[in-house]
C-alpha cells in the first residue's frame, strides 16, 4: 500500500485523468501557510521517454520584475486545474531573475506555439495546446493539440465560444475537435 498522498487531486475516471497545459498555466501556487507563492509558468519534462514525464514546475512571481523558481514534485502537496499547494513555506523557494536552462525541455518555451511537420498530411502545423495525463504523482505528455479549439482554449475563450457554437449548431464539428 502506498502511504504517499496523491499529488494529483483528480478522480481516476478517464475524463478527469487528462488536463490541458493551458488549463494549468498561470494558476496560483500557495505555500504550506496558504500564502501566495506565485503562479504556474511552465513544466519541465524528461525528454528521454516516449511519453515525456514531468520533472518539475516552474513558478513565477512579480510584475514587472518577474522572478522564477523551480519546484520539484516532491514538495508539491496537491495540484489541480485551480491551484497548487506546496509542502514548504514560500521563504524556502529560490527565485531567480531568469529561468532559461537550455538543457531542460519545457512545455511553454520548447513545445507550445512551435511549428512541426505533419508527415501524414505533408504540411506544417502549429502546436496550440498540450494534453497531459495524470499518472501517479506527476504528468505525462500524451498529445499535442493542433486544433482551432485548442487555440481558443488556450486564449481562455473555450466556454464562451462553445456556448455560441452550440446556439448556432449543436452538431458542429468544432465541438468534436480533438487532438
N, C-alpha and C positions, 0 to 999 in steps of 0.2 A: 504494500500500500504506500502510495506516495504521500508524505506528510507535508510537502511543499505546497503552499496555496497556489491556486490557479492565477497565472499572470493575466491572462486574457479573460475578462469577465463577460463572456457571451455564452448563450445557450448552445448546446452542441448539435442543434439541428442544422441542416445544410444551409439554410438561408442566413443564419447568424454566424457561420464559420468563416464567411467571406466578408471582407471590408475593402473599400477602395481607399487608396492612399489619399485622395483628395478629401475624403471624409475625416482623415486624421490631421491633415495639415492645419497648422495654426490653432489647434485645440489647446486649452490651458493645461499647464502642469503645476501640480501643487506638491509642496513638501510634506513631511510627516506631521507638521503642525497645522496643515491646511492653508498655509500661506502660499501665495503665487510665487512660483519659481521661474516662470517663463511660459513658452508655448512650443509645441512640436514644430520643428523646422524641417527635419529630414530624417531618413532612416538609413543607417549603414547596413549593407548586406555583404555576405560572404560570396564572392563570385565563383568560387571553385565548384559549386554544386549545380546539378541540373536545374533544380528549383532553388534559387538562392534564398538562404535563410537570413533573417535579420540578426545583426550582431549588436547593434546599439541604436539609441535615439540621439539625435542632435536637437537640443532645445536652444531657443534664443530668447533674449530679453532686451528691453530698452528700445527707445526710439528717440532721436535718430541715431544715437550711438549704440548700435547693436553689438551684443556680445553673445558668444556661443559656448555651449558646454556639451560634452559627450557623456551620455548616460548609458551605462551598461545595464543589461536586462536584469541582473541580479539585485539592483537597487530599486527596481520598479515594483511597487506593491500591487497596483492594478492599472489597467489600461482599457479604455473602451472608446466608442465613437464620440464621447462627450468630453472626456478629461483623462488625465494621467495623475496617479498619486505615487509619490516616492516613499521609500522607507527611511530616508535621511532628511535632515533639515537643509534648507537652501544655502546656508553658510558653508556647507561642506562641498558644494559644487564649485568646480574650477571653470570660470568663464574666461574666454579669450576674445580678443578683437576679431579674429578670423577663425574659420574652420574650413580649410581648403586642402586637407591632406589628400593629395592625388593618388596615394597608394590605396585609399579606400574607395569602394564603389558605393555611391549613394543614389537613392531613388530620385530625389528632386534635381540634383545637379547633373547626374550622368544618364538618366533614363527619360524622365519627363520632358516633353517637348522635343525630343530627338527625332530625327528622321531616319527611318530604316527602310530597307528594300524588301518588299513583299515578293519573294521569288515565284510564288504561285501565280499571282496576277501581274507580275512584271511591272510594278510601279513603286514609287517612293511614297511611304505613308508616315504620318506623324503620330507619336505616342501622346495621347490625351490624358490618360489616367493609368493607374496600375492596380490590378486586382490582387489582394493579399489574402492568404489563407491562414487562419489562426490555428497553429499547431503547437501543442504542449505549452511552452512558456515564451513563444515568440511568433513571428510571422514568417511565412514563406511567400516569395513572389510566385504567383500562379499564372498570371496572364498580363499582357498589356492591352489596354483598351484604345482602339483607334477610331471608335465610332463618334458621330456627332453628339450623341447623348453623353459620352464620356467627357467631351469638351464642355458641354452645358453643365454637367455635374460639377466639374472642376471649377467653373466660374461661379458656382453657387446658385444657379437658377433652375436646377432639376425639378423641384416640386412645382414651381410656377409654370414652367414650360410644359411639364407633363399634364398639369391641370388644363391648360389651354388646348393642348393637343387632344386630350380626352373629350373636351367640349366639342371640338370640331370633328374628330374622327376617332371613335373608341378603338377601332381596328387598325389604326395607323401602324405601319411597320417601324416607325420611330420608337414606339413604346416597347417593341420587342427586340430592339437593337441590343445585341450582346457582344461579348468580347470576340 
